[in-house]
Amino acid sequence: MTVNPKAGDRRKPDHAIERIFTDRWSPRAMSGEPLTDAELLRLFEAARWAPSSYNEQPWRFLYAKRAAAHWEAFFNLLLPANQAWCRNAGALALVVSKRTFSQNGKPNGVHVFDAGSAWQNLALQGSQMGLVVHAMAGFDWDKARPALAVPEDFSVCAMIAIGRPGSESVLPEEMRKMETPSPRKPVREFAFEGKFPAR
Ligand SMILES: Cc1cc2nc3c(=O)[nH]c(=O)nc-3n(C[C@H](O)[C@H](O)[C@H](O)COP(=O)(O)O)c2cc1C
């Protein structure tokens, strides 16, 4: 049994926006089926078209396919709470970002901002393809760099689980009730005309 991972039916925006934004969410239930290379390439293609300062494109995605050569190395980085549901992922990825501009070696103060745009492109594309795409900070950040040979001039940003949607029954019980699209703060709590409001 699979579930439809699109959440737009259960999320009502306060102002009119495209469904692509409310459809994307972060389920944990995945089927354990593998992903094809063609699917993964489509996801990375979406990431490719993200904007970046000076078009530096500082993002890099290191990935492992389920049951393939690098799977264990990626899976072992995850904290136990994330391993509990990521065991059914079709792929795991580490997002890393280049700290300096390639043209002149100067620090790029917005490289993580740009890598965030790339991840979001990938997540939106995956959601539209009916896949689960779920970012994670819950992994061993110290081990990630040596385990995956991330060079010093790159920052480790986040990990991502990607997979086909699956039944909630595959999840540990405490995670089943979390398997629902989350709400958001209203726009007026984070968008201000003029200066930052007094606190
Ligand atoms: C950078 C980042 C790190 C996250 N880390 C985790 C994590 O370690 N484990 C987890 O289950 N979810 C994690 N999440 C998922 C968030 O909890 C989720 O995106 C947030 O609650 C909003 O819900 P939605 O994505 O379903 O809209 C993370 C999301 C982001 C963007």
The ligand as a MOL file (V3000), in Angstrom:
LIG
                    3D

  0  0  0     0  0            999 V3000
M  V30 BEGIN CTAB
M  V30 COUNTS 31 33 0 0 0
M  V30 BEGIN ATOM
M  V30 1 C 17.6530 21.3860 7.2950 0
M  V30 2 C 16.5600 20.4900 7.8070 0
M  V30 3 C 16.8560 19.5450 8.7670 0
M  V30 4 C 15.8570 18.6410 9.1850 0
M  V30 5 N 16.2150 17.6190 10.0430 0
M  V30 6 C 15.3300 16.6200 10.2680 0
M  V30 7 C 15.7370 15.4330 10.9290 0
M  V30 8 O 16.9070 15.2530 11.3300 0
M  V30 9 N 14.8130 14.4580 11.1100 0
M  V30 10 C 13.5240 14.5740 10.6800 0
M  V30 11 O 12.7500 13.6340 10.8490 0
M  V30 12 N 13.1020 15.6890 10.0210 0
M  V30 13 C 13.9740 16.7080 9.7950 0
M  V30 14 N 13.5950 17.8150 9.0660 0
M  V30 15 C 12.2090 17.9540 8.5990 0
M  V30 16 C 11.5160 19.1240 9.2830 0
M  V30 17 O 11.1220 18.7580 10.5780 0
M  V30 18 C 10.2990 19.5680 8.4040 0
M  V30 19 O 10.7760 20.0440 7.1730 0
M  V30 20 C 9.5040 20.6620 9.0880 0
M  V30 21 O 8.8890 20.1790 10.2520 0
M  V30 22 C 8.4400 21.2360 8.1670 0
M  V30 23 O 7.5810 20.2170 7.7120 0
M  V30 24 P 7.3600 19.8910 6.1770 0
M  V30 25 O 8.7170 19.7370 5.5200 0
M  V30 26 O 6.5810 18.5950 6.1800 0
M  V30 27 O 6.6050 21.0300 5.5730 0
M  V30 28 C 14.5430 18.7510 8.6730 0
M  V30 29 C 14.2610 19.7350 7.7250 0
M  V30 30 C 15.2540 20.5940 7.2930 0
M  V30 31 C 14.9100 21.6060 6.2130 0
M  V30 END ATOM
M  V30 BEGIN BOND
M  V30 1 1 1 2
M  V30 2 1 2 3
M  V30 3 2 2 30
M  V30 4 2 3 4
M  V30 5 1 4 5
M  V30 6 1 4 28
M  V30 7 2 5 6
M  V30 8 1 6 7
M  V30 9 1 6 13
M  V30 10 2 7 8
M  V30 11 1 7 9
M  V30 12 1 9 10
M  V30 13 2 10 11
M  V30 14 1 10 12
M  V30 15 2 12 13
M  V30 16 1 13 14
M  V30 17 1 14 15
M  V30 18 1 14 28
M  V30 19 1 15 16
M  V30 20 1 16 17
M  V30 21 1 16 18
M  V30 22 1 18 19
M  V30 23 1 18 20
M  V30 24 1 20 21
M  V30 25 1 20 22
M  V30 26 1 22 23
M  V30 27 1 23 24
M  V30 28 2 24 25
M  V30 29 1 24 26
M  V30 30 1 24 27
M  V30 31 2 28 29
M  V30 32 1 29 30
M  V30 33 1 30 31
M  V30 END BOND
M  V30 END CTAB
M  END
